[in-house]
Amino acid sequence: MKVYTTDKIRNVVLLGHGGAGKTTLAEAMAYLAGITSRLGKVADGNTISDYDKEEQKRQFSISTASIPLEWEDCKINLLDAPGFFDFVGEVQEAISVADAAIIVVSGKAGVEVGTEKAWELCEKYNIPRMFFVSDMDIDDASYRQVVQDLTDKYGKKIAPFNLPIRENEKFVGYVNVIQEKGFRWEGKEVKECPIPDYSQENLKLYRDELMEAIAETSEEFMDRYFAGETFSEQEIRAALRANVCDSSIVPIEMGSSTLVQGIYTLMDDIVKYMPAPENRKMAGINMKTNEIFQADFDFSKPKTAFVFKTIIDPFIGKYSMIKVRSGVLKTDDVMYDSNRDSELKVGKLYVMCGNKTTEVPELHAGDLGALAKLDIATGDTLSTKANPVQYAKMDISEPYTAMRYKAQNKADIDKIAQSLAKLTAEDPTLKVVNDAENRQTLLYGMGDMHLEVAVSKLQSEYKVAVDLEKPKVAFRETIRKNSDVEYKYKKQTGGHGQYGHVKMRFEPSGDTTAPYVFEQVVVGGTVPKNFFPAVEKGIAESVGRGPLAAYPVVGVKAVLYDGSYHPVDSSEMAFKVASSQAFKKGIMEATPVLLEPIMSLKVTVPDAYTGDVMGDLNKRRGRVLGMNPTGNGKQVIEADVPMMELYGYCTTLRSMTGGAGEFEYHFARYEQTPAEIQEKEVHARADKVAAENTED
């Protein structure tokens, strides 16, 4: 592949709802560009972008794939991003380096939740976009309905560039709204044809909307428009380029990816209307001077690049995908990683097409490429030692769905840890958390499907097997009343015996953030001072596993007020045992209760679903604290919900809101558990408590 300068590059991401036809569209574009000699199909598992075994097995995209296409003396770096919400991290990685987006909408399914989410992402990152209505060869696909729905949703900026021509219920051609001409597909050729009568009305409607949008681009155009003048095709196209680049006009095109119809026009329009990287701003911080480094994809500035994705494959090794943000990166350049404060030699430069690599001598500012086997991570910035630059890391969603995982084979534990480290390096929305307190390791992801795919990858790629289980909840134990107990530890053996005798009071301390408070009010030396630390140590060791259900104890005040000792047999160990036994007895006599963790939950949902979501939260023992409108037809519901009730919440929320709902939570505090749940939990952990007592 030849080297392209910045002005000849278009970085375009394919977005849309799962199953809308993004991968099939990418395949059609690759076929037209001459990368493949025949069309791959998702169902056959032979597409360029779905190269992973998991993707082929499940027949949907899991990770973002890059496909560089050469078209009209330009290079289109096409990023095929997943549509399923569990893999949103991959979408965020792709959109962080894209300069434009094509939102794919199925003509049959129409505007879906994924379409709206794609639009919101484009708004957030201020990315020019274009809609492509796929599946136009399907009989009941309705282009007019999609245009109507998008116009209702996003207003006058929606501008259809073409209309379908159907004959005998077959998709045979299109009307170009800008040129006001009809075209038919005849074999591989496109021939001009008359515009059908039934299309005239819609053509006039869409043409008027387009002219109105163009008239609004300047005062001169506005005056000419009101004077009844028409614009030349050249003027229309120049105005459209400026408007599409600043997102004030969003074109809609259509076609059939399986028949490769309408794709030629789409690729032409990507080159004509979508911005080159040099049209976009990009700034970082110069780490040496602390000044802003305005990169702006300028090839003449010092070289910098951003690592936006990591691919680790057991067979092809590790590749770090980069976008050059300034300068020209060449083979064997020495770069500086400001995140790790280390220099590294680039070696060879590659361009990735799916999982296949092609070596290139250099990459200009704005281009996408890959570096092999370097010790760098997603989000790192590469620059030079003389001009050390740091770019902001991309905004990646936080995972909130957790499952406990266990190795099926104990001998694989180390290998599983190494394999998971590779998976989390590839996917920043996958996290491994070691919960030492509950003696469990947790795998966090964006949803159940995400975790299921991760486990499947461990099995197929790394040959290790794990089981996923419901995670244990970190309950706590505390007391509600006071108790007064004594315990005498007396053991007589040959020689020195053991003797420790304590009298203690236990009461709530009022502070559930600290395990215990220890005081001694011994009068007259009944327990010598040198044994006080041993008594406290007995308490400190006992609070780790309480006598009610073997959970950590919090909020207890222990007061040593009396006891006795033996001048020969008393020892620190004896007093430690006596105080720990007194603790168990004292807790059980002071009305012990279980405390459960309460989470502060925020759920963002469209207005229409607020009632359903609040009803569901009430079933989960949640307390709804309030609702705040976000201004775009959505509400943020705030609630306090017990952590144990949030298990499986992601799946419930998605099914309730058609995938439109999102949530986040953080730990708020501990609260007393209802009696029936406490009873169940104590019963479930009776064996653990019995085992503790046996050990003593």
N, C-alpha and C positions, 0 to 999 in steps of 0.2 A: 504493500500500500504506500502511495506516495505521501510526501509531507505536505500538509495544508497550512496556510497562514491563517491568522486569527479571523480575518474578514470572510474567509471561505468556510468557516465552521458553524454548524448549528447543533446545539446540545438540546435534544428534545426528549422529554419523559412521557411515557404512555400511562395515563391514569384512568381510573374508572372502577365500577362495581365488579366484583368477582364474576367471571363468566360472560362479561360484556363483549369479549373478542379481542383483547389487547394483544395476546400472543399470536393469534391468527393474523391480525393486522401486521404485526412485526414480520411475520413469515412472508406475507404477501409483498411487503416493501423490500425485504431481502431478496426475494425471487426477481422482482422487477429490476433491482439494482445489480443483478447478475451474481450475487454471492452464492445462490443455490441454483441448481438446474431443475429442481422440482419442488413443489410445495410440500412442506412438512405439515403434519396434522397433530393437534394436541392428543386426540384419541389414540393415535398410533405411537405416541411418545418419541417422535423424531423431529421435533422443532429445534431451532437453533438455541432459543433462550431457555426452554425447559429441559436443560441437559442433565439435571440432577436425578438420581434414581427415585427419590421421594416424589419429585414433581411428575415424573413419568408414571409412577404407580398411582398417584392421586389425581392426576390430570388437571392440575392447576398450578400456577406459579407460586413458589415459596420465597425465592430470592430474586433480587434485581439482576438482570443480565444486560450487558452492553453489546450493541450490534452497530458497528460503524459502516455506513453506507456511502458509496461515492455516487453523486447525482448532480448533473448539470455543472460539472467542475467545482462542486462543493462537497464537503464531508458532513453527513448527518450522523451524529453520534446518538443513536436511538437507545433509550433506557427503558426496558420492558419491566415495569414494577408490578408486584402482586396486587390483586384486588381484594383479597380476604383481609378483614380487619386485624386478625391475629399477627399479620406480618407487616404492620404499619411502620416498623423500624426500617425495613428495607425501602419503603416508599419515601420516608424522611431522608434517608441517605441519598437516594436518587434525586430528590427535588432540591437538595442542598447544592447540587452542582448543575442542575438543568437551567437553561436560559429561556425555555419555553415548554409548554405542555400541550399534549393532545388528549382531551378527555373523550374516551370512547364510550358511546351509549348504544345499547342494542336497540335497533328499530322495532324489535318485537317486544322486549321487556320494558322499553321506555326509560324515563328518568327514575333512577333508584337512589337509595341512601348513599351508595358508594360514589355516585355522580356528584351529589351535594358535598360529600366530604372532600372529593377531589377539588371542587370549586373553592371550598374553604381553605384548603392547603395553598392553592394558587394565590388567593387573596392574602394569606398570611405572609407568603414569601414574595409577593408582588411580581408574579410571573405571568407574562402574556400567554394566552391560551386559545385553543381552537377546539371545537367539538367535531367529532367524526361519528356519524350515525352508521353503525355496521348492520350486517344481516339484511341488507335491502333486497336480497334475492329471495328472502322468505315471503311467502304470500301475504301473511297478515302483519308485516312490518309497516308501521305508519310514520313516515317522515314528518308529515304535517303535524301530527299529534306531539311528536318530540319537540319540534320548533315552537309549537304553541305553549307547551309546558315550560320550556326553557325561557321563553319570552315572559310568561306570567311570573316566573321566579326571579329572573335577573334583569328584566326591563328592556329598554330600547337598545342597549349595547349588543344584543344578540342579532347577528346579521347572516341570514342564509346566503351562501355563495352559489348554490345550485339546487335544482329540483329534480326529482326522479321522473323518467318517462317509462310508463308501463304499457305493455300490449299483451292481450290475452293472459292477464294476471302474471306476466313475466317482466322482470326488470331489464329493459333493453337499452336505456340511454339516460341522458340528463340534459337539463336546460341550464346554461351558464347565465346567471343573473346579471353579471357585470357586462358581458358581451351581448346579452339578449339573443342568444342563438341556441339551437338545439343540436345535440350530438348523439349518434348511435354507435354501439359497439358492433363491429362486423368482423368476426374472427379476432385477430390481434390489432386490427385497425380501428380508429375512431373517425367516423364520417359525419359531416354536417347534415342536419335534417330539419324539416319544418317543425316548429313548436306546436304540439297538439293543442287543440282548442280548449280542452279541459285544464290545461296548465296556464292559460293566459291570465286568468283571474289571480291565481297565486303569484305568478311572475310579476304582475303589476303591483301587487301588495308588497312583495318582498323587495322589488326594485325601488318602490317609493320609500320604504323603511331604510334601505341602504343609502339612497340619495339624501334623505333627511339626516342620517348619521354623519355622512360626509360633509354636508352643508354646515354642520355644527363645529367642524374642525377649524374654520377660520371665518372672520367677518366678511372677507371678499367672497368666499364661497356662499355664505349665507345670503348676501345681497343678490348674487347671481341666481341663487335658488328661488328667492322670492320674486325675482324679475322674470321667472319662467325659463331661464336659460338651462341648457343641458351641459353636463361636464363630459370632457373627452375621456376615452378609456385610459389614456396615460395619466390624466389628472386624478381619475378615480383610484387607479392602482397606487400612485404616489401617496395620496391621502390615506388610503387603507393601510399601507406599510407603517406610516407614522402612528396611526390609531391602533393598529393591532399590537405594535410594540409597546404602547403605553396602556394597553388593556382597556381603552375606551370603546373599542369595537371587538367583539368576539365572534369570529366567523363560524358558520356551521357548514360542514361538507358531508357527503354521504357516499356509500358504495358497498360493494360486497368483497370481503377479503378472500373468501373461498373461490370466487370467480375472477379475482384480481381486477375488479371493475371500480373505477373511481379512485384507485390508489395512485395512478400516474399524476392525476390532477392534485391530489393531496401532497405528494412529494414535491411537485413544482411549487405549490403554494407555501410549503415549509421554507423552501429556499427564497421565495419572493418576499414573504411577509414576516417570517419569524426573525428575531434579532440575532446578530452574531454576538459572541461574547464581548467584543469591544464596545458594544452599545450599553453594557451594564456596568454598574459601579461595584467596586470591591475594595475594602480597606482592612488592614491589619495593624498591629502595633509593632514598631521597631523596638526590640527588647534592649538595644544598646542605648538609644536616645530617649525612649519612652514617648516618642512622637508617633503620630498616625502615618502609616505607610499606605499611600493611595496606589494600590496595584492596578485596578481597572483593566486587567487583562492586556496590559501594554507590553508588547514584545521587547521594547527598548529598555525596560526597567530591570533591576536586579532580579534574578530568577527566584521564584517561590512556587511551591505546589502544596496542595492540601490532600491528605489521605481521606477519602470519603467512604471507602469500603475495603474490607479484608476478606479474601477467599482462602480457606485452608482446606485442601483436598488431600486425602491420604495418597492419591496417585500422582497428581500434578504438582503438589507442594503448596507453598504459600505465595500468594500474590497480593500486593497492596495496590488498589486502584486509586489513581490520583487525577486531580484536575490541575493543570498548570495555570497559576493565577497571574503570573507576570514572567517576562523574559522568555528564553528558549532553553529547554532542558535537552541536554545532549548525552549520548552514551559516555560512560566513564566519568561523568561529573561528580565532584565531591560536594555533598550537601550536608547541611547542619540541621539536626532535629532539636528545636528549642525546648520541646516538652521533656526530652530525655537528656538534654545537654550533651549530645554526642554527635560526632561527625561520621558520615558513612559514604561509601562509594556506590554510586547508582548501578554501575555495571551496564547491563543491557536494558534497553527500553522496549516495551511491548505495547501492542494494541490488542485488546481482547474482543473476540467475536464469540459470544457464548462462553464456552470453556476452552476455546482454541486461541492460541497466541500467535501473533505475527510480529517479528522484530522490525523496529523502525529506528532510523539514525537520530531523529530529534522530534521533540513535541513543542509546538508553539503555544504561546499564551492562549488559554481558552480551550485547549484540546484535552481529551481524556486519554489516559494510558494506564500502564501497569508496571510495577517494579517487582522483581522476584526475590524471594528469600532474604528480605531485609528485616532487621529488628525494629520495626515501627508498627504503630497501632492506628486504628480508625480514629480520626479526629486530630492526628498529629500534623504539624506544619513543617515542611521542608524548605529551607532557605540557604543562604550562604553565611559563613562565619563572619564575613565582613559586614553583612546586612542581615542580622538575625531577626526574623519576623515571626509573629505569632498571630494566627487567625482565630476568631471565635469558634468554639466547637459547635457542631450542629445540634439542633434541638431534637433530642430523642425521647420518645414517650417512656414513662416509668411503668414497669410491669407490676401488676397487683394480684395476679392469679398465682397462688402457690400450691405446690404439692410436695409431699415428703417422698424422697426416693431412697430405695434400698438396693444394694447390689444383690443379684441373684446368686452370685458366686463370690464368697468372701475374698478369694484370692485376686479378684479383679478390682478391688477398691482403689488401688493406686492408678491403675490404667483408666478407670472411670474418671478419676479426678483430672488426669491429663487430657482425656478426650473432651470432658466438659469445658476445660480451659480453652481448648481450640474452638469449640462451638460458641462460647461466650465472646471470644475474640472476633469471630465472624459476625455474631449477632448481638449488638449492644442491648437489645430488649430482653435478652435471656440472662438471668442472674442466678448464681449459686450462693446460698446463705447458710453458714454453719450455725445452727441454733444450739449452742452448747448447753444452755439451761434445760432444754427439753430432750437433749441427746438425740437430735435429729438433723438431717441435712435437707434443706429445702431448695426446690427449683422454682424460680419465679419466671413467668412468661406473660404474654398479652392475652392468653385465653387457653382453654383446654386443648384446642387443636394445635396450638403452638407447642405446648408441652409434649403432646402426643408425637408430633413430628420430631422433636428433639430426641425423644427416647428411641424412636424408630431409626434415626440417624446413628445413634450410638450403636445400635444393633447391626445395621447394614454396613456402615463405613468403618467403625472402630472395633466391631466384633465383641462388644461387651453388652450385657443385659442388665437392666434395672427395672424394678417394679415401682409404680407410683401409688401412693396411699394418701388418705386424708391426713393433713398435718395435725399434730397435737396442739392444743391451745394452752398457752402459758397461764394457767390459773395461779392464784395465790391463796394462802390461808391466813386468817387473822382471828382475833377473839372479840366478842361483843361485851363480855362481863368480866368480873374480877374473880380470882381464885387464890387460895392460900394453901400451900402444900409443903410437905416435908418428905425427904427421901434419905434413907440411911443405907450407904453402900458398905457392906461388911463381908470380908472374905478372909477365911482363916486357912492358911496352908502351913506346911512345915516352914519354920523360920518366920520372917516378917509377914504379917497379914496385910490386908488393905482396909482402910477405914476412912470414910468421908460422910459427913452428915450435914445436910443443909435444910433450912426452912426458908421458903421463898414465897413472894407474892407476885402474881401476874395480873396485868391490867392493860387495856388498850392505850397505846402511846399517842394516838391521834395523828400520827404521821405514817401513812402507808407507803411513802417513798423509801423509808429506811426499814431494814429488817427488825432491828430491836434497839432498845435503850437499856443499858445495864446500870443499876445503882446498888450500892451496899450501905446499909445503915446498922452494921453490926456493933453492938455495945459490949464492952467487957472482954473482948478478945476471945469470944466463944469459937470464932473461926479466925485463925491468925491471918494477918495482912498478906503474908506471902502466898496464901492459897486463893486470894481474890482473883488474880489473873486466870488461874485454872478453872474457877467457877465460870468466869466470863467466856473462857474458851469452850467450855461445855455447851453454853448457850449458842455461841457463834457457830459451832459445828452442827447444832441441832436445827437451826433455822433453815438450813439448806433443804431439809426434807421433813415437812410437818407430820404430826401424828394422825391427822384426819384423812388425808388422801395422798400423802408423800409429795406435796407441792411446797415450794418455798414459803416460809412464814414471813409476814410483814406486820408492822404497826404494833409490836408487843413491847411492853415495858416490864422488865424483870428486876425485882428488888430482893436482894439477899439481906435478911434481917436477923437471922439466928442460925445456930447449928452447934456442932461439937466436933472435937478432934481427939485423936489418940497420939500421945507424944512419940510413939514408935511406929505404929502402923499407918498413920495418915501420910498421904503423898499427893502430889499434884494430880496424878492419874486418878486416884480415888475420888477427889473432889470434882474432877472433870466429869467422871461417870455419874456421880451423885447429882450434879446440876443438870446433866442432859436428861436423866430419868425424871428429875423433878419437873423439868421443862415439859416433857411429854404428858406427864400427869396433870400439870397445871393448865396446859392448853386445853386438854380434853374436859377439864372441869370448868372452864371459863367460856362456855358456849362457843366452840369454834365454828367459823363459817368460811365458805369458799368465796373468793373474789374473782370476778372475770374481767378480762381486758375489754374496755369500751373504745371503739374507734370513732373518730370524727370523720364522717363520710360526706363527700360532695358528689352529687350526681347531676350531670348536665344532660338535659333531655329537651326535645321539642315540646312546645306548649301542650300539644294534643295528648301527650303521654303522662303529664304530671299526676293526674288522678290515679292511674294504674300503678305508677312507681311509688307514690305515697302509701297506697293501700298495701303494696307488697312489703314496704319498709315496716309498716305497723305489724304485719304478720311475723316479721323477723325480730320482734321486740324492740324495734327502733323508735326513737323519739325525734320526730321532725321538728327542727328548730326554726326553719324559715325557708322562704323562696326568694331568689333574686333574679330578675330578668337580665339577660345578657345583651339584649338589644337586637338580636338577629333571629327572633322567633323562638328563642330557647330560654329555659329556666334552669337556674342552679339550685337544686334542693339540698339543704344542709341538714344533717341528722346525726344523732349519736346512736350507734348500733353495736351490740356485742360482737366481738370478733368471731365467735363460734358460728354466728348466724350469717357471716359473709362468705362462707364456703359455697362455691358454685354460683356466686352472685353474678359474675360476668356473663355466664350462659343465660341466666334468667333475664337479666337486663336487656341483652341483645334480642332474645326472642320476644320480649315484651314491646320493644321499641323498633323492631325490624333492623336492628344494628345501629340505630341512630344515637343510642344512649352511651355516655361515657362516665366513668367514675374514678375517684381517687380517694385515698383515706390515709390517716396517720393516727398513731396511738394518742389517746386523750388521757385516760385515767383507769383506775380499777374501781369496780362497784360490786356490791354484794350480789351473789348469784341467787336466783329464785330457788325455793326449797326443793321443788321436784327435780330441777337440773342438778342441784347439789347432791341429792340422794342418789341419782343415777351415776354421777361421777365418782362418788365415794364407793359405791358398790362396784363400779368398773375397776377401781384401783385398789380394792381390798387385798388382792394378792401381793401388790407392791408393799403395802403397809405391813402385811404379815411377814414378808421377807425382811423388812427393816427390823422388825421386832425380834426375829429369829437371829439376825446378825448380832444383836445386842446380847 
